[in-house]
């Protein structure tokens, strides 16, 4: 036998043995049973019971936010309305520009 063919044959046999061993191991793995097991939730006694409300607390830290008289709310800082060209006008302009461009001339050479 040629050395190259012999190496390939040995490699193929080893690969086949490895493949068979892994498939046999996979068949031997433990399997989950089909018996249904209902979920058991632990109870939280204060979840649905009635109790007094907590004291009011600020979500903002004391130094991070301040508001004084004379400040202008953000919605009053509106900029001038921007004019946007309607999409139909843009499409018409593109169509005119495309029609005005020079067309390619086909030249057949034999």
C-alpha positions as CSV (number, residue, x, y, z in Angstrom):
1,X,0.0,0.0,0.0
2,X,1.0,3.6,-0.6
3,X,1.9,5.6,2.6
4,X,-0.6,8.3,1.8
5,X,-3.5,5.8,1.3
6,X,-2.5,4.0,4.5
7,X,-2.6,7.1,6.6
8,X,-6.0,8.0,5.2
9,X,-7.3,4.5,5.9
10,X,-6.0,4.5,9.5
11,X,-7.5,8.0,10.0
12,X,-10.9,6.9,8.7
13,X,-11.0,3.8,10.9
14,X,-10.1,5.9,14.0
15,X,-12.7,8.5,13.1
16,X,-15.3,5.7,12.7
17,X,-14.4,4.2,16.1
18,X,-14.7,7.6,17.7
19,X,-18.0,8.3,16.1
20,X,-19.4,4.9,17.2
21,X,-18.1,5.4,20.8
22,X,-19.7,8.9,21.1
23,X,-23.1,7.6,19.7
24,X,-23.0,4.7,22.1
25,X,-22.3,7.1,25.0
26,X,-25.2,9.3,23.9
27,X,-27.6,6.4,23.9
28,X,-26.6,5.5,27.5
29,X,-27.3,9.0,28.9
30,X,-30.0,9.3,31.6
31,X,-33.5,10.3,30.3
32,X,-36.1,12.4,32.0
33,X,-39.3,10.7,32.9
34,X,-42.7,11.5,31.4
35,X,-44.3,11.9,34.8
36,X,-45.8,15.4,35.2
37,X,-44.6,17.3,38.3
38,X,-46.8,20.3,39.2
39,X,-45.1,23.5,40.2
40,X,-45.4,24.3,43.9
41,X,-45.3,28.0,44.6
42,X,-44.2,29.2,48.0
43,X,-46.6,31.7,49.6
44,X,-45.8,35.3,50.4
45,X,-48.2,36.3,53.1
46,X,-48.0,40.1,52.6
47,X,-48.4,39.9,48.9
48,X,-52.2,40.3,48.8
49,X,-52.9,41.5,52.3
50,X,-54.1,45.0,53.1
51,X,-51.6,47.2,54.9
52,X,-50.9,50.9,55.4
53,X,-49.1,53.0,52.7
54,X,-45.5,54.0,53.2
55,X,-44.5,57.6,53.8
56,X,-43.9,59.8,50.8
57,X,-40.3,60.1,49.6
58,X,-38.7,62.0,46.8
59,X,-37.2,60.1,43.9
60,X,-34.7,62.9,43.3
61,X,-31.7,63.4,45.5
62,X,-31.6,66.7,47.4
63,X,-28.8,68.4,45.4
64,X,-29.4,67.0,41.9
65,X,-32.5,69.0,41.0
66,X,-33.6,72.5,41.8
67,X,-36.4,74.7,40.4
68,X,-36.9,78.4,41.1
69,X,-39.3,81.0,40.0
70,X,-38.5,82.6,36.6
71,X,-37.1,79.4,35.0
72,X,-38.7,78.5,31.7
73,X,-40.1,75.1,31.2
74,X,-38.4,73.0,28.5
75,X,-41.5,72.9,26.2
76,X,-41.4,76.8,25.9
77,X,-37.9,76.6,24.3
78,X,-39.3,75.3,21.0
79,X,-37.3,76.2,18.0
80,X,-38.8,77.7,14.9
81,X,-40.7,75.1,12.9
82,X,-38.5,73.4,10.3
83,X,-39.9,73.3,6.8
84,X,-39.6,69.8,5.3
85,X,-40.2,69.3,1.6
86,X,-43.1,66.9,1.0
87,X,-42.0,63.5,-0.3
88,X,-44.0,63.9,-3.5
89,X,-42.1,67.1,-4.4
90,X,-38.8,65.4,-3.7
91,X,-39.8,62.5,-6.0
92,X,-40.9,64.9,-8.8
93,X,-37.5,66.8,-8.5
94,X,-35.6,63.5,-8.7
95,X,-37.6,62.5,-11.7
96,X,-36.9,65.8,-13.5
97,X,-33.2,65.5,-12.6
98,X,-33.1,62.0,-13.9
99,X,-34.8,62.9,-17.2
100,X,-32.4,65.9,-17.8
101,X,-29.3,63.8,-17.5
102,X,-27.6,62.6,-20.6
103,X,-28.4,59.1,-21.6
104,X,-25.8,56.5,-22.6
105,X,-25.4,55.8,-26.3
106,X,-25.2,52.2,-27.3
107,X,-22.4,51.5,-29.8
108,X,-22.1,48.0,-31.2
109,X,-18.8,47.0,-32.6
110,X,-18.3,43.9,-34.5
